[in-house]
Amino acid sequence: MKNLLNVLTLVVLFSLSVLAKDTKVVFVQDDMSNDFRKAQVLEVQKYIQEIEGVDFSYTDAKGRLAIFIYHLEKTIKNGADIILVGTPDASAITPALKKAEKKGTKVIIVDRGVESDTYTTFINSDNIKIGEIGAEYIVDQLEGNGTVLLLEGLPNADVTQLRTQGFMNIASKYPNIKIEKRVANYLRKDAISVMEDLLDHNRSFDAIFSESDSMLAGVRSVFKARGVDSSSVITVGCDYTSQARQAIQEGLQSASVKFPLAGKESVEAVEKLIANEAVDKHIVIPVELITRENVDKVEPIF
């Protein structure tokens, strides 16, 4: 009898282990060739490893919206429990989000917003404020007089639109500040192409506000190749990467607005959702301006 009970116990335990399944978490990411996007996924991967019973994976749409939507819809169809979304477009993924809601899939929108409230939580920073901080710094340095290149990211991403809105909120108040806009899609290679074209047409600027440090790094590489002194131009980036920190320390970049990856905060939300705890609909992470004055005291985001 004792042996029979032992056997039955083992059968029950085995059955429970088979029935138990890991929580499937997928990060549907826009473009891993983007330094920030890659670091964001890696930060999630780092912290999510500390949670037991999670099966984590990610996708890379390589900057193509159609592939991104395909990945998102496939992830929903395949039964992910929680999806993290780093979208390249604020409106195009709305139908997919409705499918996720209908299926009961939890969705965490990470830093780039969507034109819908069909999600579990949205984690970001104040992008209008980021643009305003950048503009205030540049206007102050130029004493209200000069030509500024506004280097924009993905046109259909709300992050881009809001940073530009914030920048123009301030810059437009100064009639002697002239703004010229160019799009470089948050990619270093695109910023290189834009800057080379501008220099080929003998364009010069007193200041540059780049909506990512990666794009600004591309600008500096062109300056170096063309013999332009980077320190002669006021340059402000966003994100505050290690490369930006070094450039600020060396006087090759004026400032950067720190924009957290939101990976750690996303994993904290995942942990709460697994535990069936309440998660705020909107979680905002503070931003700050980094200059030569505080660069040695603030750690970069990656």
C-alpha positions, 0 to 999 in steps of 0.5 A: 500500500505504501508503495502504491501511495508513493507511486500515486504521489509521483503521478500527481506531482508529474501531472501538475508539472505538466499542467503548469506552464511558464508565463509567455512574455514577448517583446515585439520590437521595432528595430534592433539596429537602433542602439536604443531599441536594442539596449531596451530589449537587453535591459528587459532580458536582464531583469526578467531573468530574475522572475521564475516561471517566465518564458521570454523572447523578442522579435525584430522588425528591422524597422519595417512596419508591415513586419512589425504588425505581422510579428505583433499579430503572430505573437497574439495568435500564438498565445503570449500572456504578456506582450511588450510593444515598441511600436514604430507607428502610433496608429497602424497597430490599433487593430492588432491591439484590439485583437489582443484585448479580445483574447485577454492578452496583457499589453505593455506599451513601452515609451512610444505611444499609440493612438488608442487606449487598448492596452494594459499600461503605457510606460514612458517619459514626458517627450514634450518636456524633453523637447522643451528642455533641449530648446531652452538650453539651446536658446540660452546658449545662443542668447536668442539668435541663431540657426538651429538644425532640428534632427527628427526621428521616425515621423509617425512615432509619437515620441518624434512628434512630441519632442518636436512639439516641445522644442517648437513650443519654446523655439517659436517664441524667439523670432531670431531663432531660425529652425530647419528640420530634417528626418533621420529616423533615429538611425546613425546611418540616416543622420550621416546621409542627412549631414553629408547632404547639408554640408554638400550644399554648404549649409551650416548651423549654430546649434543642433537638437537631435532627437536621439544621441545615435543620430548626433553620433552620426553627425559628429562622424561627418564633422570629423570626416569633413574637418568640422570642429564639433565643439564649435557647434552647440549640440544637444541629443536625447537618451544619454548613452555612454557615447554621449557621456564621453562626447560631453566629457570631451567637449564634443557634445554640449548636452543630452536629455536623459531618456530612460530605457523603461526596461526595468519599469516594464519588468516591474509591471510584468511581475505585478501582472503575473501576481494579478496585482493592479498596474497603473494605466500610465507610468511616467519616468522622469527626465533630466538635462545632462551637461558638463556640470553633472555628466560625471555624476549621472550614469548613462542609460547604456 
